[in-house]
Amino acid sequence: MSYLYYLKNENGKRMGPFTVVELSKYNVHGDTWIWREGMKDWTTIYELPEADSLLSKMPPPDVQKSDGCGVSIFILIFGILGAIFIPALWILVACVVIYLISKIVNS
């Protein structure tokens, strides 16, 4: 038998009705709240009798991408070092220039 399914998103908003094919367009997984005709209350997909056939028609979950934390730490460290050493470098350059000018003027 072919059912129409309703979903609840993370905010509790009801969405649907959906066919099994339409469900595959959403990020559903075993813990997704779902309801269909004939059920008393909402349940997770895992608890449905047809869960195996439903989940087998879903695409595999997306591969988790790195949040870039390593890059962020790298940028943070070099940003702090840059904020400390770049002004110090300019002060050093200015001192060398002043020293060289004073040598030229005094010679």
Distance bins in CASP14 RR format, pairs under 12 A and 6 or more apart:
PFRMAT RR
TARGET T0000
AUTHOR 0000-0000-0000
RMODE 2
METHOD distances of the structure
MODEL  1
1 20 0 0 0 0 0 1 0 0 0 0 0
1 36 0 0 0 0 0 1 0 0 0 0 0
1 37 0 0 0 0 1 0 0 0 0 0 0
1 38 0 0 0 0 0 1 0 0 0 0 0
1 49 0 0 0 0 0 1 0 0 0 0 0
1 50 0 0 0 0 1 0 0 0 0 0 0
1 53 0 0 0 0 0 1 0 0 0 0 0
2 17 0 0 0 0 0 1 0 0 0 0 0
2 18 0 0 0 0 0 1 0 0 0 0 0
2 19 1 0 0 1 0 0 0 0 0 0 0
2 20 1 0 0 1 0 0 0 0 0 0 0
2 21 0 0 0 0 0 1 0 0 0 0 0
2 22 0 0 0 0 0 1 0 0 0 0 0
2 36 0 0 0 0 0 1 0 0 0 0 0
2 37 0 0 0 0 0 1 0 0 0 0 0
2 50 0 0 0 0 0 1 0 0 0 0 0
2 53 0 0 0 0 0 1 0 0 0 0 0
2 54 0 0 0 0 0 1 0 0 0 0 0
3 16 0 0 0 0 0 1 0 0 0 0 0
3 17 0 0 0 0 1 0 0 0 0 0 0
3 18 0 0 0 0 1 0 0 0 0 0 0
3 19 0 0 0 0 1 0 0 0 0 0 0
3 20 1 0 0 1 0 0 0 0 0 0 0
3 22 0 0 0 0 0 1 0 0 0 0 0
3 23 0 0 0 0 0 1 0 0 0 0 0
3 34 0 0 0 0 1 0 0 0 0 0 0
3 35 0 0 0 0 1 0 0 0 0 0 0
3 36 1 0 1 0 0 0 0 0 0 0 0
3 37 1 0 0 1 0 0 0 0 0 0 0
3 38 0 0 0 0 1 0 0 0 0 0 0
3 39 0 0 0 0 1 0 0 0 0 0 0
3 48 0 0 0 0 1 0 0 0 0 0 0
3 49 0 0 0 0 0 1 0 0 0 0 0
3 50 1 0 0 1 0 0 0 0 0 0 0
3 53 0 0 0 0 0 1 0 0 0 0 0
3 54 0 0 0 0 1 0 0 0 0 0 0
4 15 0 0 0 0 0 1 0 0 0 0 0
4 16 1 0 0 1 0 0 0 0 0 0 0
4 17 1 1 0 0 0 0 0 0 0 0 0
4 18 1 0 0 1 0 0 0 0 0 0 0
4 19 1 0 0 1 0 0 0 0 0 0 0
4 20 0 0 0 0 1 0 0 0 0 0 0
4 21 0 0 0 0 0 1 0 0 0 0 0
4 22 0 0 0 0 1 0 0 0 0 0 0
4 23 0 0 0 0 1 0 0 0 0 0 0
4 34 0 0 0 0 0 1 0 0 0 0 0
4 35 0 0 0 0 1 0 0 0 0 0 0
4 36 1 0 0 1 0 0 0 0 0 0 0
4 37 1 0 0 1 0 0 0 0 0 0 0
4 38 0 0 0 0 0 1 0 0 0 0 0
4 39 0 0 0 0 0 1 0 0 0 0 0
5 14 0 0 0 0 0 1 0 0 0 0 0
5 15 0 0 0 0 1 0 0 0 0 0 0
5 16 1 0 0 1 0 0 0 0 0 0 0
5 17 1 0 0 1 0 0 0 0 0 0 0
5 18 1 0 1 0 0 0 0 0 0 0 0
5 19 1 0 0 1 0 0 0 0 0 0 0
5 20 1 0 0 1 0 0 0 0 0 0 0
5 21 0 0 0 0 0 1 0 0 0 0 0
5 22 0 0 0 0 1 0 0 0 0 0 0
5 23 1 0 0 1 0 0 0 0 0 0 0
5 24 0 0 0 0 0 1 0 0 0 0 0
5 26 0 0 0 0 0 1 0 0 0 0 0
5 28 0 0 0 0 1 0 0 0 0 0 0
5 32 0 0 0 0 1 0 0 0 0 0 0
5 33 0 0 0 0 0 1 0 0 0 0 0
5 34 1 0 1 0 0 0 0 0 0 0 0
5 35 1 0 0 1 0 0 0 0 0 0 0
5 36 1 0 1 0 0 0 0 0 0 0 0
5 37 0 0 0 0 1 0 0 0 0 0 0
5 38 0 0 0 0 0 1 0 0 0 0 0
5 39 0 0 0 0 1 0 0 0 0 0 0
5 42 0 0 0 0 0 1 0 0 0 0 0
5 43 0 0 0 0 0 1 0 0 0 0 0
5 45 0 0 0 0 1 0 0 0 0 0 0
5 48 0 0 0 0 1 0 0 0 0 0 0
5 50 0 0 0 0 1 0 0 0 0 0 0
5 51 0 0 0 0 0 1 0 0 0 0 0
5 54 0 0 0 0 1 0 0 0 0 0 0
5 57 0 0 0 0 0 1 0 0 0 0 0
5 58 0 0 0 0 0 1 0 0 0 0 0
6 12 0 0 0 0 0 1 0 0 0 0 0
6 13 0 0 0 0 0 1 0 0 0 0 0
6 14 1 0 1 0 0 0 0 0 0 0 0
6 15 1 0 0 1 0 0 0 0 0 0 0
6 16 1 0 1 0 0 0 0 0 0 0 0
6 17 1 0 1 0 0 0 0 0 0 0 0
6 18 1 0 0 1 0 0 0 0 0 0 0
6 19 0 0 0 0 0 1 0 0 0 0 0
6 22 0 0 0 0 0 1 0 0 0 0 0
6 23 0 0 0 0 0 1 0 0 0 0 0
6 26 0 0 0 0 0 1 0 0 0 0 0
6 28 0 0 0 0 0 1 0 0 0 0 0
6 32 0 0 0 0 0 1 0 0 0 0 0
6 33 0 0 0 0 1 0 0 0 0 0 0
6 34 1 0 0 1 0 0 0 0 0 0 0
6 35 1 0 1 0 0 0 0 0 0 0 0
6 36 1 0 0 1 0 0 0 0 0 0 0
6 37 0 0 0 0 1 0 0 0 0 0 0
6 38 0 0 0 0 0 1 0 0 0 0 0
6 39 0 0 0 0 1 0 0 0 0 0 0
6 41 0 0 0 0 0 1 0 0 0 0 0
6 42 0 0 0 0 1 0 0 0 0 0 0
6 43 0 0 0 0 0 1 0 0 0 0 0
6 45 0 0 0 0 0 1 0 0 0 0 0
7 13 0 0 0 0 1 0 0 0 0 0 0
7 14 1 0 0 1 0 0 0 0 0 0 0
7 15 1 0 1 0 0 0 0 0 0 0 0
7 16 1 0 0 1 0 0 0 0 0 0 0
7 17 0 0 0 0 1 0 0 0 0 0 0
7 18 1 0 0 1 0 0 0 0 0 0 0
7 22 0 0 0 0 0 1 0 0 0 0 0
7 23 1 0 0 1 0 0 0 0 0 0 0
7 25 0 0 0 0 0 1 0 0 0 0 0
7 26 1 0 0 1 0 0 0 0 0 0 0
7 27 0 0 0 0 0 1 0 0 0 0 0
7 28 1 0 0 1 0 0 0 0 0 0 0
7 29 0 0 0 0 0 1 0 0 0 0 0
7 30 0 0 0 0 0 1 0 0 0 0 0
7 31 0 0 0 0 0 1 0 0 0 0 0
7 32 1 0 0 1 0 0 0 0 0 0 0
7 33 1 0 0 1 0 0 0 0 0 0 0
7 34 1 0 1 0 0 0 0 0 0 0 0
7 35 0 0 0 0 1 0 0 0 0 0 0
7 36 0 0 0 0 0 1 0 0 0 0 0
7 42 0 0 0 0 1 0 0 0 0 0 0
7 43 0 0 0 0 0 1 0 0 0 0 0
7 44 0 0 0 0 0 1 0 0 0 0 0
7 45 0 0 0 0 1 0 0 0 0 0 0
7 54 0 0 0 0 0 1 0 0 0 0 0
8 14 1 0 1 0 0 0 0 0 0 0 0
8 15 1 0 0 1 0 0 0 0 0 0 0
8 16 0 0 0 0 0 1 0 0 0 0 0
8 26 0 0 0 0 0 1 0 0 0 0 0
8 28 0 0 0 0 0 1 0 0 0 0 0
8 31 0 0 0 0 0 1 0 0 0 0 0
8 32 1 0 0 1 0 0 0 0 0 0 0
8 33 1 1 0 0 0 0 0 0 0 0 0
8 34 1 0 0 1 0 0 0 0 0 0 0
8 35 1 0 0 1 0 0 0 0 0 0 0
8 41 0 0 0 0 0 1 0 0 0 0 0
8 42 1 0 0 1 0 0 0 0 0 0 0
8 43 0 0 0 0 0 1 0 0 0 0 0
8 44 0 0 0 0 0 1 0 0 0 0 0
8 45 0 0 0 0 0 1 0 0 0 0 0
9 15 1 0 0 1 0 0 0 0 0 0 0
9 16 0 0 0 0 0 1 0 0 0 0 0
9 26 0 0 0 0 1 0 0 0 0 0 0
9 27 0 0 0 0 1 0 0 0 0 0 0
9 28 0 0 0 0 0 1 0 0 0 0 0
9 32 0 0 0 0 1 0 0 0 0 0 0
9 33 0 0 0 0 1 0 0 0 0 0 0
9 34 0 0 0 0 0 1 0 0 0 0 0
10 26 0 0 0 0 0 1 0 0 0 0 0
10 27 0 0 0 0 0 1 0 0 0 0 0
10 28 0 0 0 0 0 1 0 0 0 0 0
10 31 0 0 0 0 0 1 0 0 0 0 0
10 32 0 0 0 0 1 0 0 0 0 0 0
10 33 0 0 0 0 1 0 0 0 0 0 0
11 33 0 0 0 0 0 1 0 0 0 0 0
12 32 0 0 0 0 0 1 0 0 0 0 0
12 33 1 0 0 1 0 0 0 0 0 0 0
12 35 0 0 0 0 0 1 0 0 0 0 0
12 42 0 0 0 0 1 0 0 0 0 0 0
13 33 0 0 0 0 0 1 0 0 0 0 0
14 33 0 0 0 0 1 0 0 0 0 0 0
14 34 0 0 0 0 0 1 0 0 0 0 0
14 35 0 0 0 0 1 0 0 0 0 0 0
14 42 0 0 0 0 1 0 0 0 0 0 0
15 22 0 0 0 0 0 1 0 0 0 0 0
15 23 0 0 0 0 0 1 0 0 0 0 0
15 25 0 0 0 0 0 1 0 0 0 0 0
15 26 1 0 0 1 0 0 0 0 0 0 0
15 27 0 0 0 0 0 1 0 0 0 0 0
15 28 0 0 0 0 0 1 0 0 0 0 0
15 32 0 0 0 0 0 1 0 0 0 0 0
15 33 0 0 0 0 0 1 0 0 0 0 0
15 34 0 0 0 0 0 1 0 0 0 0 0
15 35 0 0 0 0 0 1 0 0 0 0 0
16 22 0 0 0 0 1 0 0 0 0 0 0
16 23 0 0 0 0 1 0 0 0 0 0 0
16 25 0 0 0 0 0 1 0 0 0 0 0
16 26 0 0 0 0 1 0 0 0 0 0 0
16 28 0 0 0 0 0 1 0 0 0 0 0
16 34 0 0 0 0 0 1 0 0 0 0 0
16 35 0 0 0 0 1 0 0 0 0 0 0
16 36 0 0 0 0 0 1 0 0 0 0 0
17 23 0 0 0 0 0 1 0 0 0 0 0
17 34 0 0 0 0 0 1 0 0 0 0 0
17 35 0 0 0 0 1 0 0 0 0 0 0
17 36 0 0 0 0 1 0 0 0 0 0 0
17 37 0 0 0 0 1 0 0 0 0 0 0
18 24 0 0 0 0 1 0 0 0 0 0 0
18 25 0 0 0 0 1 0 0 0 0 0 0
18 26 1 0 0 1 0 0 0 0 0 0 0
18 28 0 0 0 0 1 0 0 0 0 0 0
18 32 0 0 0 0 0 1 0 0 0 0 0
18 34 0 0 0 0 1 0 0 0 0 0 0
18 35 0 0 0 0 0 1 0 0 0 0 0
18 36 0 0 0 0 1 0 0 0 0 0 0
18 54 0 0 0 0 0 1 0 0 0 0 0
18 57 0 0 0 0 0 1 0 0 0 0 0
18 58 0 0 0 0 0 1 0 0 0 0 0
19 25 0 0 0 0 0 1 0 0 0 0 0
19 26 0 0 0 0 0 1 0 0 0 0 0
19 36 0 0 0 0 0 1 0 0 0 0 0
19 54 0 0 0 0 0 1 0 0 0 0 0
19 57 0 0 0 0 0 1 0 0 0 0 0
20 26 0 0 0 0 0 1 0 0 0 0 0
20 28 0 0 0 0 0 1 0 0 0 0 0
20 34 0 0 0 0 0 1 0 0 0 0 0
20 36 0 0 0 0 0 1 0 0 0 0 0
20 45 0 0 0 0 0 1 0 0 0 0 0
20 48 0 0 0 0 0 1 0 0 0 0 0
20 50 0 0 0 0 1 0 0 0 0 0 0
20 51 0 0 0 0 0 1 0 0 0 0 0
20 53 0 0 0 0 1 0 0 0 0 0 0
20 54 1 0 0 1 0 0 0 0 0 0 0
20 55 0 0 0 0 0 1 0 0 0 0 0
20 56 0 0 0 0 0 1 0 0 0 0 0
20 57 1 0 1 0 0 0 0 0 0 0 0
20 58 0 0 0 0 1 0 0 0 0 0 0
21 54 0 0 0 0 0 1 0 0 0 0 0
21 57 1 0 0 1 0 0 0 0 0 0 0
21 58 0 0 0 0 0 1 0 0 0 0 0
21 59 0 0 0 0 0 1 0 0 0 0 0
22 28 0 0 0 0 0 1 0 0 0 0 0
22 54 0 0 0 0 0 1 0 0 0 0 0
22 57 0 0 0 0 0 1 0 0 0 0 0
22 58 0 0 0 0 0 1 0 0 0 0 0
23 29 0 0 0 0 0 1 0 0 0 0 0
23 30 0 0 0 0 0 1 0 0 0 0 0
23 32 0 0 0 0 1 0 0 0 0 0 0
23 34 0 0 0 0 1 0 0 0 0 0 0
23 36 0 0 0 0 0 1 0 0 0 0 0
23 45 0 0 0 0 1 0 0 0 0 0 0
23 48 0 0 0 0 0 1 0 0 0 0 0
23 50 0 0 0 0 0 1 0 0 0 0 0
23 53 0 0 0 0 0 1 0 0 0 0 0
23 54 1 0 0 1 0 0 0 0 0 0 0
23 55 0 0 0 0 1 0 0 0 0 0 0
23 56 0 0 0 0 0 1 0 0 0 0 0
23 57 1 0 0 1 0 0 0 0 0 0 0
23 58 1 0 0 1 0 0 0 0 0 0 0
23 59 0 0 0 0 0 1 0 0 0 0 0
24 54 0 0 0 0 1 0 0 0 0 0 0
24 55 0 0 0 0 0 1 0 0 0 0 0
24 56 0 0 0 0 0 1 0 0 0 0 0
24 57 1 0 1 0 0 0 0 0 0 0 0
24 58 1 0 1 0 0 0 0 0 0 0 0
24 59 1 0 0 1 0 0 0 0 0 0 0
24 60 0 0 0 0 0 1 0 0 0 0 0
25 57 0 0 0 0 0 1 0 0 0 0 0
25 58 0 0 0 0 1 0 0 0 0 0 0
25 59 0 0 0 0 1 0 0 0 0 0 0
26 32 0 0 0 0 1 0 0 0 0 0 0
26 34 0 0 0 0 0 1 0 0 0 0 0
26 45 0 0 0 0 0 1 0 0 0 0 0
26 58 0 0 0 0 1 0 0 0 0 0 0
26 59 0 0 0 0 0 1 0 0 0 0 0
27 58 0 0 0 0 1 0 0 0 0 0 0
27 59 0 0 0 0 1 0 0 0 0 0 0
27 60 0 0 0 0 0 1 0 0 0 0 0
27 61 1 0 0 1 0 0 0 0 0 0 0
27 62 1 0 0 1 0 0 0 0 0 0 0
28 34 1 0 0 1 0 0 0 0 0 0 0
28 44 0 0 0 0 0 1 0 0 0 0 0
28 45 1 0 0 1 0 0 0 0 0 0 0
28 46 0 0 0 0 0 1 0 0 0 0 0
28 48 0 0 0 0 0 1 0 0 0 0 0
28 51 0 0 0 0 0 1 0 0 0 0 0
28 54 0 0 0 0 1 0 0 0 0 0 0
28 55 0 0 0 0 1 0 0 0 0 0 0
28 57 0 0 0 0 0 1 0 0 0 0 0
28 58 1 0 0 1 0 0 0 0 0 0 0
28 59 0 0 0 0 1 0 0 0 0 0 0
28 61 0 0 0 0 1 0 0 0 0 0 0
29 44 0 0 0 0 1 0 0 0 0 0 0
29 45 1 0 0 1 0 0 0 0 0 0 0
29 46 0 0 0 0 1 0 0 0 0 0 0
29 51 0 0 0 0 0 1 0 0 0 0 0
29 54 0 0 0 0 0 1 0 0 0 0 0
29 55 1 0 0 1 0 0 0 0 0 0 0
29 58 1 0 0 1 0 0 0 0 0 0 0
29 59 0 0 0 0 0 1 0 0 0 0 0
29 60 0 0 0 0 0 1 0 0 0 0 0
29 61 1 0 0 1 0 0 0 0 0 0 0
29 62 0 0 0 0 0 1 0 0 0 0 0
30 43 0 0 0 0 0 1 0 0 0 0 0
30 44 1 0 1 0 0 0 0 0 0 0 0
30 45 1 0 1 0 0 0 0 0 0 0 0
30 46 1 0 1 0 0 0 0 0 0 0 0
30 47 0 0 0 0 1 0 0 0 0 0 0
30 48 0 0 0 0 1 0 0 0 0 0 0
30 51 1 0 0 1 0 0 0 0 0 0 0
30 52 0 0 0 0 0 1 0 0 0 0 0
30 54 0 0 0 0 1 0 0 0 0 0 0
30 55 1 0 0 1 0 0 0 0 0 0 0
30 56 0 0 0 0 0 1 0 0 0 0 0
30 58 0 0 0 0 1 0 0 0 0 0 0
30 61 0 0 0 0 0 1 0 0 0 0 0
31 43 0 0 0 0 0 1 0 0 0 0 0
31 44 1 0 1 0 0 0 0 0 0 0 0
31 45 1 0 0 1 0 0 0 0 0 0 0
31 46 1 0 0 1 0 0 0 0 0 0 0
31 47 0 0 0 0 0 1 0 0 0 0 0
31 51 0 0 0 0 0 1 0 0 0 0 0
31 55 0 0 0 0 0 1 0 0 0 0 0
31 61 0 0 0 0 0 1 0 0 0 0 0
32 42 0 0 0 0 0 1 0 0 0 0 0
32 43 0 0 0 0 1 0 0 0 0 0 0
32 44 1 0 0 1 0 0 0 0 0 0 0
32 45 1 0 1 0 0 0 0 0 0 0 0
32 46 0 0 0 0 1 0 0 0 0 0 0
32 47 0 0 0 0 0 1 0 0 0 0 0
32 48 0 0 0 0 0 1 0 0 0 0 0
32 51 0 0 0 0 0 1 0 0 0 0 0
32 54 0 0 0 0 1 0 0 0 0 0 0
32 55 0 0 0 0 1 0 0 0 0 0 0
32 58 0 0 0 0 1 0 0 0 0 0 0
32 61 0 0 0 0 0 1 0 0 0 0 0
33 39 0 0 0 0 0 1 0 0 0 0 0
33 41 0 0 0 0 1 0 0 0 0 0 0
33 42 1 0 1 0 0 0 0 0 0 0 0
33 43 1 0 0 1 0 0 0 0 0 0 0
33 44 1 0 0 1 0 0 0 0 0 0 0
33 45 0 0 0 0 1 0 0 0 0 0 0
33 46 0 0 0 0 0 1 0 0 0 0 0
33 47 0 0 0 0 0 1 0 0 0 0 0
33 48 0 0 0 0 0 1 0 0 0 0 0
34 41 0 0 0 0 0 1 0 0 0 0 0
34 42 1 0 0 1 0 0 0 0 0 0 0
34 43 1 0 0 1 0 0 0 0 0 0 0
34 44 1 0 0 1 0 0 0 0 0 0 0
34 45 1 0 1 0 0 0 0 0 0 0 0
34 46 0 0 0 0 1 0 0 0 0 0 0
34 47 0 0 0 0 1 0 0 0 0 0 0
34 48 1 0 0 1 0 0 0 0 0 0 0
34 50 0 0 0 0 0 1 0 0 0 0 0
34 51 0 0 0 0 1 0 0 0 0 0 0
34 54 0 0 0 0 1 0 0 0 0 0 0
34 55 0 0 0 0 0 1 0 0 0 0 0
34 58 0 0 0 0 0 1 0 0 0 0 0
35 41 1 0 0 1 0 0 0 0 0 0 0
35 42 1 0 1 0 0 0 0 0 0 0 0
35 43 1 0 0 1 0 0 0 0 0 0 0
35 44 0 0 0 0 0 1 0 0 0 0 0
35 45 0 0 0 0 0 1 0 0 0 0 0
35 47 0 0 0 0 0 1 0 0 0 0 0
35 48 0 0 0 0 1 0 0 0 0 0 0
36 42 0 0 0 0 0 1 0 0 0 0 0
36 43 0 0 0 0 1 0 0 0 0 0 0
36 45 0 0 0 0 0 1 0 0 0 0 0
36 47 0 0 0 0 0 1 0 0 0 0 0
36 48 1 0 0 1 0 0 0 0 0 0 0
36 49 0 0 0 0 0 1 0 0 0 0 0
36 50 0 0 0 0 1 0 0 0 0 0 0
36 51 0 0 0 0 0 1 0 0 0 0 0
36 54 0 0 0 0 0 1 0 0 0 0 0
38 48 0 0 0 0 0 1 0 0 0 0 0
38 49 0 0 0 0 0 1 0 0 0 0 0
39 47 0 0 0 0 1 0 0 0 0 0 0
39 48 0 0 0 0 1 0 0 0 0 0 0
39 49 0 0 0 0 0 1 0 0 0 0 0
39 50 0 0 0 0 0 1 0 0 0 0 0
41 47 0 0 0 0 0 1 0 0 0 0 0
42 48 0 0 0 0 0 1 0 0 0 0 0
43 49 0 0 0 0 0 1 0 0 0 0 0
43 50 0 0 0 0 0 1 0 0 0 0 0
43 51 0 0 0 0 1 0 0 0 0 0 0
43 54 0 0 0 0 0 1 0 0 0 0 0
44 51 0 0 0 0 1 0 0 0 0 0 0
44 54 0 0 0 0 0 1 0 0 0 0 0
44 55 0 0 0 0 0 1 0 0 0 0 0
45 51 1 0 1 0 0 0 0 0 0 0 0
45 52 0 0 0 0 0 1 0 0 0 0 0
45 53 0 0 0 0 0 1 0 0 0 0 0
45 54 1 0 1 0 0 0 0 0 0 0 0
45 55 1 0 0 1 0 0 0 0 0 0 0
45 56 0 0 0 0 0 1 0 0 0 0 0
45 57 0 0 0 0 0 1 0 0 0 0 0
45 58 0 0 0 0 1 0 0 0 0 0 0
46 52 0 0 0 0 1 0 0 0 0 0 0
46 54 0 0 0 0 1 0 0 0 0 0 0
46 55 0 0 0 0 1 0 0 0 0 0 0
47 54 0 0 0 0 0 1 0 0 0 0 0
47 55 0 0 0 0 0 1 0 0 0 0 0
48 54 1 0 0 1 0 0 0 0 0 0 0
48 55 0 0 0 0 1 0 0 0 0 0 0
50 56 0 0 0 0 0 1 0 0 0 0 0
50 57 0 0 0 0 0 1 0 0 0 0 0
51 57 0 0 0 0 0 1 0 0 0 0 0
51 58 0 0 0 0 0 1 0 0 0 0 0
52 58 0 0 0 0 0 1 0 0 0 0 0
55 61 0 0 0 0 0 1 0 0 0 0 0
66 72 0 0 0 0 0 1 0 0 0 0 0
67 73 0 0 0 0 0 1 0 0 0 0 0
68 74 0 0 0 0 1 0 0 0 0 0 0
68 75 0 0 0 0 1 0 0 0 0 0 0
68 76 0 0 0 0 0 1 0 0 0 0 0
69 75 0 0 0 0 0 1 0 0 0 0 0
69 76 0 0 0 0 0 1 0 0 0 0 0
70 76 0 0 0 0 1 0 0 0 0 0 0
70 77 0 0 0 0 0 1 0 0 0 0 0
71 77 0 0 0 0 0 1 0 0 0 0 0
71 78 0 0 0 0 0 1 0 0 0 0 0
72 78 0 0 0 0 0 1 0 0 0 0 0
72 79 0 0 0 0 0 1 0 0 0 0 0
73 79 0 0 0 0 0 1 0 0 0 0 0
73 80 0 0 0 0 0 1 0 0 0 0 0
74 80 0 0 0 0 0 1 0 0 0 0 0
74 81 0 0 0 0 0 1 0 0 0 0 0
75 81 0 0 0 0 0 1 0 0 0 0 0
75 82 0 0 0 0 0 1 0 0 0 0 0
76 82 0 0 0 0 0 1 0 0 0 0 0
76 83 0 0 0 0 0 1 0 0 0 0 0
77 83 0 0 0 0 0 1 0 0 0 0 0
77 84 0 0 0 0 0 1 0 0 0 0 0
78 84 0 0 0 0 0 1 0 0 0 0 0
78 85 0 0 0 0 1 0 0 0 0 0 0
78 86 0 0 0 0 0 1 0 0 0 0 0
79 85 0 0 0 0 1 0 0 0 0 0 0
79 86 0 0 0 0 1 0 0 0 0 0 0
80 86 0 0 0 0 0 1 0 0 0 0 0
81 87 0 0 0 0 0 1 0 0 0 0 0
81 88 0 0 0 0 0 1 0 0 0 0 0
81 89 0 0 0 0 0 1 0 0 0 0 0
82 88 0 0 0 0 1 0 0 0 0 0 0
82 89 0 0 0 0 1 0 0 0 0 0 0
82 90 0 0 0 0 0 1 0 0 0 0 0
83 89 0 0 0 0 0 1 0 0 0 0 0
84 90 0 0 0 0 0 1 0 0 0 0 0
84 91 0 0 0 0 0 1 0 0 0 0 0
85 91 0 0 0 0 0 1 0 0 0 0 0
85 92 0 0 0 0 1 0 0 0 0 0 0
86 92 0 0 0 0 0 1 0 0 0 0 0
86 93 0 0 0 0 0 1 0 0 0 0 0
87 93 0 0 0 0 0 1 0 0 0 0 0
87 94 0 0 0 0 0 1 0 0 0 0 0
88 94 0 0 0 0 0 1 0 0 0 0 0
88 95 0 0 0 0 0 1 0 0 0 0 0
89 95 0 0 0 0 0 1 0 0 0 0 0
89 96 0 0 0 0 0 1 0 0 0 0 0
90 96 0 0 0 0 0 1 0 0 0 0 0
90 97 0 0 0 0 0 1 0 0 0 0 0
91 97 0 0 0 0 0 1 0 0 0 0 0
91 98 0 0 0 0 0 1 0 0 0 0 0
92 98 0 0 0 0 0 1 0 0 0 0 0
92 99 0 0 0 0 0 1 0 0 0 0 0
93 99 0 0 0 0 0 1 0 0 0 0 0
93 100 0 0 0 0 0 1 0 0 0 0 0
94 100 0 0 0 0 0 1 0 0 0 0 0
94 101 0 0 0 0 0 1 0 0 0 0 0
95 101 0 0 0 0 0 1 0 0 0 0 0
95 102 0 0 0 0 0 1 0 0 0 0 0
96 102 0 0 0 0 0 1 0 0 0 0 0
96 103 0 0 0 0 0 1 0 0 0 0 0
97 103 0 0 0 0 0 1 0 0 0 0 0
97 104 0 0 0 0 0 1 0 0 0 0 0
98 104 0 0 0 0 0 1 0 0 0 0 0
98 105 0 0 0 0 0 1 0 0 0 0 0
99 105 0 0 0 0 0 1 0 0 0 0 0
99 106 0 0 0 0 0 1 0 0 0 0 0
100 106 0 0 0 0 0 1 0 0 0 0 0
100 107 0 0 0 0 0 1 0 0 0 0 0
101 107 0 0 0 0 0 1 0 0 0 0 0
END
